Amino acid sequence: METLEFRTGTYPLHHDPNFNYQLNRAVMLSGGALDEIRSVTNQIKDIPTWIETLLSLADKAKAEKRTPNALAYIRAAEFFMNESNAAKETLYREYKALFYEVHGGFIASQGIKRIDIGYEKGSLPVFYAAPETGSLGTLVIHGGFDSYMEEFLPALLYCKELGFAVYLFEGPGQGECIHKQKIPFTLDWHKPVGAVLNYFGLEDVTLIGISLGSLLALRAAWEKRIKRVVAWSIMENFYDVLLSSRPKALRVVLDSLIKAHAKGAVNSLAKAMMEKEPYAAWGIEQGKYVFGQPSAYDFLAEAKKYNLRSLSGQITQDVLLLGAAEDHFIPLSMYKNEIDCLTKVKSLTFRLFTKEESAESHCNIGNMPLALNTVCSWITAMETPGL
């Protein structure tokens, strides 16, 4: 039986920032062996060699009965596979089976329970746990564009040990909802959140959304049983984030073509970009898959709808916004756009994490305990008059 715990630190493992981040993610969140990963990073040149290298590590770890390490490598290899690759679903099922084989006993021993609750024509998987004595409040947590809820079980356990009741779920477009049920993302994120609140009879909750989930959580916040929102990443407009690293001229052209509904031209432009840049190819293919869209044009047009401005006046709760000083995915300058959107909130706190704290990367994966301590301290302060 293996425990679930955080690691801290960030490491220069690859010259490509996207590969570097995912390798750190494999170490920090998934249980990869740092020295083992470091020894093979020079073999990773592109996505095919990424997959080949990580699968080789997984096979080696399984042969040596190092299943926790194998889990990290299976997850990392599967991460960059397209839906069209049949091995993706095979690896996803293997990851899930091995995860519970390794961690299931520990999860049960910690009083963490799992249930599938009804949602429209399908279901949502939920982990939940409560502290042994009393409770400092109720947290509802979800991820974003490409995470699995198993990756956040250490966060659930950490917050439980700090005294909070915690509900961790996957919604449309995420994990089992997309892999097993083919339920894509929904703009109406209040619906899956509401399903969780209704099933468990929850009131006065803090909703925590991670990465793209930060935007989704704020969009769900017109649901007034949500009293506080933690936006664990800067993301005022998903489309703008997707194109933030692109030249301004390209962004202008794409904007014009999408507004003109020039589907063929957008798809041709996207195809050229995907052939040149593997990470762009992954992002568009992943987006098509989890948003349930047939083409790059349809995905980008849908992504434009995922913003805060259209709902900003309805967000009236206490809000905590968490940023990362060296986020390779989201330019730090975007924090101002988000703050400027949140004009009706009860209160707004912005916390920027830095390299000196090992928390400078996207979603602060190098020091998640620090981020969680910040969240829980903020909640306690919000609930304590005079502080």
WOZI-V535862 format. One record per residue. N is the residue number from 1. D_LAST is the distance of its C-alpha to the last C-alpha in Angstrom with 1 decimal. Layout:
# WOZI-V535862
N&D_LAST, N&D_LAST
This chain:
# WOZI-V535862
1&42.1, 2&39.6, 3&35.9, 4&33.4, 5&31.2, 6&29.7, 7&31.3, 8&29.9, 9&31.6, 10&33.4, 11&37.1, 12&39.7, 13&42.1, 14&43.8, 15&44.5, 16&43.8, 17&40.0, 18&40.3, 19&42.2, 20&40.1, 21&36.9, 22&38.7, 23&40.1, 24&36.7, 25&35.5, 26&38.4, 27&37.4, 28&33.6, 29&33.5, 30&37.0, 31&38.3, 32&40.8, 33&42.4, 34&41.4, 35&44.7, 36&46.7, 37&45.1, 38&45.4, 39&49.1, 40&50.0, 41&47.9, 42&50.9, 43&52.6, 44&50.2, 45&51.7, 46&50.8, 47&49.6, 48&52.9, 49&52.8, 50&49.1, 51&50.1, 52&53.2, 53&51.4, 54&48.5, 55&51.0, 56&53.1, 57&50.1, 58&49.4, 59&53.1, 60&53.1, 61&50.0, 62&51.5, 63&54.8, 64&53.1, 65&51.1, 66&47.8, 67&46.4, 68&42.7, 69&43.8, 70&46.2, 71&43.4, 72&41.6, 73&44.8, 74&45.9, 75&42.6, 76&42.9, 77&46.5, 78&45.9, 79&43.0, 80&45.4, 81&48.1, 82&49.0, 83&49.4, 84&53.1, 85&53.3, 86&54.2, 87&52.8, 88&49.3, 89&49.3, 90&51.2, 91&48.6, 92&45.7, 93&47.4, 94&48.1, 95&44.5, 96&43.3, 97&46.0, 98&45.5, 99&41.7, 100&42.0, 101&44.9, 102&42.9, 103&39.4, 104&40.2, 105&40.6, 106&37.3, 107&35.5, 108&37.0, 109&36.3, 110&32.5, 111&32.6, 112&32.3, 113&34.4, 114&35.9, 115&37.2, 116&38.7, 117&37.6, 118&39.7, 119&39.1, 120&41.7, 121&44.9, 122&43.3, 123&40.4, 124&37.1, 125&36.6, 126&33.3, 127&32.0, 128&29.6, 129&28.2, 130&25.8, 131&24.4, 132&26.7, 133&24.4, 134&21.7, 135&19.5, 136&16.0, 137&17.1, 138&20.0, 139&20.8, 140&23.9, 141&25.2, 142&28.2, 143&30.0, 144&31.9, 145&35.3, 146&36.9, 147&34.9, 148&35.7, 149&33.3, 150&34.8, 151&33.3, 152&29.8, 153&30.5, 154&28.9, 155&25.6, 156&26.0, 157&26.8, 158&24.0, 159&21.3, 160&23.2, 161&23.2, 162&19.4, 163&19.4, 164&19.7, 165&22.7, 166&24.1, 167&26.8, 168&28.6, 169&31.3, 170&33.9, 171&34.6, 172&37.6, 173&38.8, 174&37.3, 175&38.8, 176&40.9, 177&40.6, 178&42.5, 179&44.6, 180&45.9, 181&45.5, 182&45.7, 183&42.8, 184&41.6, 185&38.2, 186&37.3, 187&35.6, 188&34.4, 189&31.8, 190&30.3, 191&33.5, 192&33.2, 193&29.4, 194&30.5, 195&33.2, 196&30.8, 197&28.4, 198&31.6, 199&33.3, 200&30.5, 201&29.2, 202&25.7, 203&23.0, 204&19.3, 205&19.7, 206&18.3, 207&21.4, 208&21.9, 209&24.9, 210&26.5, 211&28.8, 212&30.7, 213&28.6, 214&25.6, 215&27.6, 216&28.9, 217&25.4, 218&24.4, 219&27.9, 220&27.3, 221&24.0, 222&25.9, 223&26.1, 224&23.4, 225&23.0, 226&21.1, 227&17.5, 228&16.2, 229&18.6, 230&18.7, 231&21.6, 232&22.7, 233&25.1, 234&25.8, 235&28.4, 236&28.8, 237&32.5, 238&34.3, 239&37.7, 240&36.4, 241&35.0, 242&38.4, 243&40.3, 244&37.9, 245&40.3, 246&43.4, 247&45.2, 248&44.3, 249&47.9, 250&47.8, 251&44.6, 252&46.3, 253&49.4, 254&47.6, 255&45.6, 256&48.8, 257&50.7, 258&48.0, 259&47.9, 260&51.7, 261&51.6, 262&53.8, 263&53.4, 264&56.4, 265&55.4, 266&51.8, 267&53.1, 268&55.6, 269&53.0, 270&50.7, 271&53.7, 272&54.5, 273&51.0, 274&50.8, 275&54.1, 276&52.9, 277&49.4, 278&48.9, 279&45.1, 280&45.6, 281&48.1, 282&45.8, 283&42.9, 284&45.3, 285&47.0, 286&43.7, 287&42.5, 288&45.7, 289&45.4, 290&41.8, 291&42.0, 292&45.5, 293&47.1, 294&50.8, 295&50.6, 296&48.6, 297&48.8, 298&47.5, 299&44.6, 300&43.6, 301&44.0, 302&41.8, 303&39.2, 304&39.0, 305&37.7, 306&34.6, 307&32.2, 308&29.1, 309&30.6, 310&32.5, 311&29.5, 312&26.6, 313&26.5, 314&25.9, 315&22.7, 316&20.0, 317&17.3, 318&14.2, 319&16.0, 320&15.7, 321&18.9, 322&20.2, 323&23.1, 324&25.7, 325&27.2, 326&30.7, 327&31.0, 328&34.8, 329&34.5, 330&32.0, 331&32.1, 332&28.8, 333&29.8, 334&29.2, 335&25.5, 336&25.9, 337&28.0, 338&25.4, 339&22.6, 340&25.1, 341&25.8, 342&22.4, 343&22.6, 344&21.4, 345&18.3, 346&15.2, 347&13.2, 348&14.7, 349&13.7, 350&16.8, 351&17.3, 352&20.8, 353&22.4, 354&25.3, 355&28.6, 356&27.4, 357&25.1, 358&28.1, 359&26.1, 360&27.9, 361&30.0, 362&29.7, 363&27.0, 364&26.2, 365&28.9, 366&29.3, 367&25.9, 368&24.6, 369&22.7, 370&20.5, 371&20.0, 372&19.3, 373&16.8, 374&15.0, 375&15.3, 376&14.3, 377&11.1, 378&10.2, 379&11.2, 380&9.3, 381&5.9, 382&7.7, 383&8.8, 384&6.1, 385&5.7, 386&3.8, 387&0.0
